[in-house]
Amino acid sequence: MIEGPEEWAIFTDPDVFGEVITYQGQGQTPAEITAVFSAPYALIDGGPGPGVATTQPTLTFGSEQLTFTPRQGDQVTLTQSHPGFPAGTTLRVADPQPDGAGLIRLILERN
């Protein structure tokens, strides 16, 4: 089992899976953190219809990197390009999901 900030840091290391992200909390000074960005496939329920295929951008990082608690409405700026998300893209935090063990997963949305 992966536990603690030291072990999570291995995964968010920019030389492994991570990248540097600029995190702008509301009323906070911008912070550079290392995190793992992904934009997996998502299907939005269309009710009786077929639904809509899209991506669900997420950001995962160790909570010790921020001196404040992430909140809905905060913003993150990507420094690397990803399919459909060029470098410099700014996304808004829709749903912060701390796991209680030192890892935070943010569900993101376009501004």
Contacts in CASP RR format, 6 or more apart in sequence:
PFRMAT RR
TARGET T0000
AUTHOR 0000-0000-0000
METHOD contacts of the structure
MODEL  1
MIEGPEEWAIFTDPDVFGEVITYQGQGQTPAEITAVFSAPYALIDGGPGP
GVATTQPTLTFGSEQLTFTPRQGDQVTLTQSHPGFPAGTTLRVADPQPDG
AGLIRLILERN
2 8 0 8 1.000
2 11 0 8 1.000
3 101 0 8 1.000
4 101 0 8 1.000
4 102 0 8 1.000
5 62 0 8 1.000
5 63 0 8 1.000
5 64 0 8 1.000
5 102 0 8 1.000
8 61 0 8 1.000
8 62 0 8 1.000
8 102 0 8 1.000
8 103 0 8 1.000
9 34 0 8 1.000
9 62 0 8 1.000
10 16 0 8 1.000
11 17 0 8 1.000
11 18 0 8 1.000
11 36 0 8 1.000
12 18 0 8 1.000
12 34 0 8 1.000
12 35 0 8 1.000
12 36 0 8 1.000
12 60 0 8 1.000
12 61 0 8 1.000
12 62 0 8 1.000
13 34 0 8 1.000
14 20 0 8 1.000
14 34 0 8 1.000
17 36 0 8 1.000
18 34 0 8 1.000
18 35 0 8 1.000
18 36 0 8 1.000
18 37 0 8 1.000
19 34 0 8 1.000
19 35 0 8 1.000
19 36 0 8 1.000
19 37 0 8 1.000
19 78 0 8 1.000
19 79 0 8 1.000
19 80 0 8 1.000
20 32 0 8 1.000
20 33 0 8 1.000
20 34 0 8 1.000
20 79 0 8 1.000
21 32 0 8 1.000
21 33 0 8 1.000
21 34 0 8 1.000
21 35 0 8 1.000
21 37 0 8 1.000
21 59 0 8 1.000
21 61 0 8 1.000
21 76 0 8 1.000
21 77 0 8 1.000
21 78 0 8 1.000
21 79 0 8 1.000
22 30 0 8 1.000
22 31 0 8 1.000
22 32 0 8 1.000
22 76 0 8 1.000
22 77 0 8 1.000
22 79 0 8 1.000
23 30 0 8 1.000
23 31 0 8 1.000
23 32 0 8 1.000
23 33 0 8 1.000
23 66 0 8 1.000
23 70 0 8 1.000
23 74 0 8 1.000
23 75 0 8 1.000
23 76 0 8 1.000
24 30 0 8 1.000
24 31 0 8 1.000
24 74 0 8 1.000
24 75 0 8 1.000
24 76 0 8 1.000
24 77 0 8 1.000
25 31 0 8 1.000
25 68 0 8 1.000
25 70 0 8 1.000
25 71 0 8 1.000
25 74 0 8 1.000
25 75 0 8 1.000
26 71 0 8 1.000
26 73 0 8 1.000
26 74 0 8 1.000
28 68 0 8 1.000
31 65 0 8 1.000
31 66 0 8 1.000
31 67 0 8 1.000
33 61 0 8 1.000
33 62 0 8 1.000
33 65 0 8 1.000
33 66 0 8 1.000
34 61 0 8 1.000
34 65 0 8 1.000
35 59 0 8 1.000
35 60 0 8 1.000
35 61 0 8 1.000
35 62 0 8 1.000
35 65 0 8 1.000
35 76 0 8 1.000
36 59 0 8 1.000
36 60 0 8 1.000
36 61 0 8 1.000
37 57 0 8 1.000
37 58 0 8 1.000
37 59 0 8 1.000
37 78 0 8 1.000
37 80 0 8 1.000
37 82 0 8 1.000
37 85 0 8 1.000
38 57 0 8 1.000
38 58 0 8 1.000
38 60 0 8 1.000
39 55 0 8 1.000
39 56 0 8 1.000
39 57 0 8 1.000
39 58 0 8 1.000
39 82 0 8 1.000
39 83 0 8 1.000
39 84 0 8 1.000
39 85 0 8 1.000
40 55 0 8 1.000
40 56 0 8 1.000
40 58 0 8 1.000
41 53 0 8 1.000
41 54 0 8 1.000
41 55 0 8 1.000
41 56 0 8 1.000
42 53 0 8 1.000
42 54 0 8 1.000
42 55 0 8 1.000
42 56 0 8 1.000
43 51 0 8 1.000
43 52 0 8 1.000
43 53 0 8 1.000
43 54 0 8 1.000
44 51 0 8 1.000
44 52 0 8 1.000
44 53 0 8 1.000
44 54 0 8 1.000
45 51 0 8 1.000
46 52 0 8 1.000
55 84 0 8 1.000
56 107 0 8 1.000
57 85 0 8 1.000
57 91 0 8 1.000
57 107 0 8 1.000
57 108 0 8 1.000
57 109 0 8 1.000
58 105 0 8 1.000
58 106 0 8 1.000
58 107 0 8 1.000
58 108 0 8 1.000
59 76 0 8 1.000
59 91 0 8 1.000
59 105 0 8 1.000
59 106 0 8 1.000
59 108 0 8 1.000
60 103 0 8 1.000
60 104 0 8 1.000
60 105 0 8 1.000
60 106 0 8 1.000
61 103 0 8 1.000
61 104 0 8 1.000
62 102 0 8 1.000
62 103 0 8 1.000
62 104 0 8 1.000
63 98 0 8 1.000
63 102 0 8 1.000
63 103 0 8 1.000
63 104 0 8 1.000
64 102 0 8 1.000
69 96 0 8 1.000
69 98 0 8 1.000
70 93 0 8 1.000
70 96 0 8 1.000
70 98 0 8 1.000
70 104 0 8 1.000
70 106 0 8 1.000
71 93 0 8 1.000
71 96 0 8 1.000
72 93 0 8 1.000
72 94 0 8 1.000
72 95 0 8 1.000
72 96 0 8 1.000
73 92 0 8 1.000
73 93 0 8 1.000
73 94 0 8 1.000
74 92 0 8 1.000
74 93 0 8 1.000
74 96 0 8 1.000
75 90 0 8 1.000
75 91 0 8 1.000
75 92 0 8 1.000
75 93 0 8 1.000
75 111 0 8 1.000
76 90 0 8 1.000
76 91 0 8 1.000
76 93 0 8 1.000
76 106 0 8 1.000
76 108 0 8 1.000
77 88 0 8 1.000
77 89 0 8 1.000
77 90 0 8 1.000
77 91 0 8 1.000
78 85 0 8 1.000
78 86 0 8 1.000
78 87 0 8 1.000
78 88 0 8 1.000
78 89 0 8 1.000
78 90 0 8 1.000
78 91 0 8 1.000
79 87 0 8 1.000
79 88 0 8 1.000
80 87 0 8 1.000
81 87 0 8 1.000
85 91 0 8 1.000
90 111 0 8 1.000
91 108 0 8 1.000
91 109 0 8 1.000
91 110 0 8 1.000
91 111 0 8 1.000
92 108 0 8 1.000
92 109 0 8 1.000
92 110 0 8 1.000
92 111 0 8 1.000
93 106 0 8 1.000
93 107 0 8 1.000
93 108 0 8 1.000
94 106 0 8 1.000
94 107 0 8 1.000
94 108 0 8 1.000
94 109 0 8 1.000
95 106 0 8 1.000
95 107 0 8 1.000
96 104 0 8 1.000
96 105 0 8 1.000
96 106 0 8 1.000
96 107 0 8 1.000
97 104 0 8 1.000
97 105 0 8 1.000
97 106 0 8 1.000
97 107 0 8 1.000
98 104 0 8 1.000
98 105 0 8 1.000
99 105 0 8 1.000
END
